[in-house]
């Protein structure tokens, strides 16, 4: 778990989606930085693909049923990697 409760009777348990979204709203108001929890998932997958992890491994970690889903969502990452390799 990445986001856990730090107070109340649910200390150490996973934050509810409602609480997590409220937390990100509060952070946005305080910092001006707009982000969302799902951004962490995309960043994680993008970094793994950039570091040449197997597509199938990333698929399993993300819980996609089909490799096509992983490739469709992250095809821009693969395209950028190909472009970077070409430019080198």
Secondary structure as UniProt FT lines:
FT   TURN            9..12
FT   HELIX           17..31
FT   HELIX           38..50
FT   TURN            51..52
FT   HELIX           55..62
FT   HELIX           67..73
FT   HELIX           75..87
//
